[in-house]
Amino acid sequence: MIAIQLLQVKDFMNKLLRTDLFDHFLLSEATIRGKGSYEIDGHLVPDFYSPEELDELELTGLSCLPFGMLRENCFALIKGKHTPSYFRFIFQLSPKNLKNTLEVSKSGLTTQDLNGVFLNIKFQDGILSCTNGVSYRSFTLDHTFDQEWDLLIRKFFAGHDIPYTDIN
């Protein structure tokens, strides 16, 4: 797990809320505190959609909604003259991206070995930070995949011109 501080808050927030850069992540939950306090549960309510709609929207088999389906809502809660006092987004890799990430890592793990792979973004006391993590289904001493996920996050931020520094 890494903990990093994102150095350009305004630029990062623009990339998060005004572009599709994070749309491929699933939004597990979000908390936004500004003029009010808002809690967003990103877990999919399958009964809301017909089976055909689930397929059409590529939601079949997902536990949470893609961030792209909720991004506009989050932006509407954050935009304005005043900066929120706090927010937190908990993102998760989709099953498709989890499978691709596992293949790239060559860790030998399968999707059955993991509960989820996460990216957490938090703004508090004027500091924008990011942590990541891996939730395993059973205990393991091998943290090779954790290290690979750390490296992939660093590459993702570097590849999209998102400057950061490690938090000690």
C-alpha positions in Angstrom: 0.0 0.0 0.0 1.2 3.5 -0.8 0.1 6.8 0.6 0.8 9.8 -1.7 -0.1 13.5 -1.7 -1.5 14.8 -4.9 0.2 18.2 -5.5 -2.1 20.0 -7.9 -5.6 19.9 -6.3 -7.4 22.0 -8.9 -5.9 20.1 -11.9 -6.5 16.8 -10.3 -10.2 17.6 -9.5 -10.7 18.7 -13.1 -9.3 15.4 -14.3 -11.5 13.5 -11.8 -14.8 15.3 -12.3 -14.6 16.8 -15.8 -12.9 14.0 -17.8 -13.5 10.3 -18.3 -10.0 9.4 -16.8 -11.5 7.6 -13.7 -14.7 6.4 -15.4 -13.5 2.9 -15.7 -13.2 2.5 -11.9 -16.2 1.4 -10.0 -17.4 3.8 -7.2 -17.8 1.8 -4.0 -18.7 4.9 -2.0 -18.2 8.7 -1.8 -18.6 11.2 1.0 -18.7 14.9 0.2 -19.0 17.6 2.8 -19.7 21.1 1.6 -22.8 23.2 2.2 -24.3 19.8 3.3 -23.0 16.3 3.9 -23.6 13.7 1.2 -23.0 10.0 1.2 -23.1 8.1 -2.1 -23.4 4.4 -2.0 -22.2 3.2 -5.4 -23.4 -0.3 -5.0 -25.5 -1.4 -7.9 -29.2 -2.0 -7.1 -29.9 -4.7 -9.8 -33.7 -4.6 -9.4 -33.6 -1.0 -10.7 -32.7 -2.3 -14.2 -34.2 -5.0 -16.4 -31.9 -7.8 -17.3 -31.7 -6.3 -20.8 -30.8 -2.9 -19.4 -28.1 -4.5 -17.3 -26.6 -6.1 -20.4 -27.0 -2.9 -22.5 -25.3 -0.8 -19.9 -22.6 -3.4 -19.3 -23.5 -3.7 -15.7 -24.1 -7.5 -15.5 -21.9 -9.0 -12.9 -20.9 -5.7 -11.3 -21.3 -5.0 -7.6 -20.8 -1.2 -8.0 -21.6 1.3 -10.6 -18.9 2.7 -12.9 -17.8 6.1 -11.7 -18.8 7.5 -15.2 -22.4 6.9 -14.3 -22.1 9.0 -11.1 -19.4 11.5 -12.0 -21.9 14.2 -13.0 -23.7 13.8 -9.7 -20.5 14.2 -7.7 -19.4 17.2 -9.8 -22.8 18.9 -9.1 -22.2 18.4 -5.3 -18.7 19.8 -5.4 -18.8 22.7 -7.9 -19.3 26.2 -6.7 -17.4 29.1 -5.2 -16.5 27.2 -2.0 -14.2 24.3 -1.8 -15.7 21.3 0.1 -14.2 20.9 3.6 -13.8 17.1 3.0 -14.4 14.5 0.4 -13.5 10.8 -0.1 -13.9 8.5 -3.0 -13.4 4.8 -2.7 -12.8 3.3 -6.1 -12.5 -0.4 -7.0 -11.2 -2.1 -10.1 -14.0 -3.6 -12.3 -13.8 -7.4 -12.9 -12.5 -6.8 -16.4 -9.8 -4.4 -15.3 -9.0 -6.6 -12.3 -8.4 -9.6 -14.7 -6.2 -7.4 -16.9 -4.2 -6.1 -14.0 -3.7 -9.7 -12.7 -2.4 -10.8 -16.1 0.0 -7.8 -16.3 1.3 -8.5 -12.8 2.1 -12.2 -13.6 1.5 -12.8 -9.9 -0.3 -16.2 -10.4 -3.4 -14.8 -8.6 -6.9 -15.1 -10.0 -9.9 -13.0 -9.5 -11.1 -15.7 -7.1 -8.2 -14.9 -4.7 -9.2 -11.3 -4.2 -12.2 -9.4 -2.7 -11.1 -6.2 -4.4 -8.4 -3.8 -5.5 -9.0 -0.3 -4.3 -7.9 3.3 -4.9 -8.9 5.8 -2.2 -8.9 9.6 -2.8 -9.4 11.9 0.2 -9.4 15.7 0.6 -9.1 16.9 4.2 -7.5 20.0 5.8 -6.6 21.3 2.3 -4.6 18.2 1.5 -5.5 15.8 -1.3 -4.2 12.3 -0.7 -4.4 8.9 -2.3 -4.0 5.4 -0.8 -4.5 2.1 -2.5 -5.0 -1.4 -1.2 -5.7 -5.0 -2.0 -8.2 -7.2 -0.2 -7.5 -10.9 -0.3 -10.0 -13.6 0.3 -7.6 -15.5 2.5 -4.4 -14.7 4.4 -1.2 -14.6 2.4 2.5 -13.8 3.1 3.1 -13.1 -0.6 2.6 -9.4 -1.2 4.0 -9.3 -4.7 0.7 -8.2 -6.2 0.4 -5.4 -3.7 3.8 -4.1 -4.8 2.7 -4.4 -8.5 -0.6 -2.5 -7.7 1.5 0.3 -6.0 3.7 0.5 -9.2 0.7 0.6 -11.5 -0.9 3.4 -9.5 2.3 5.4 -9.8 2.5 4.7 -13.5 -1.1 5.7 -13.9 -0.6 9.1 -12.2 2.7 9.8 -14.0 1.2 8.8 -17.4 -1.6 11.3 -16.9 0.5 14.2 -15.6 -0.7 14.0 -12.0 2.2 15.0 -9.8 2.5 13.5 -6.4 4.8 13.0 -3.5 5.1 10.1 -1.0 3.6 10.6 2.4 5.9 9.3 5.1 
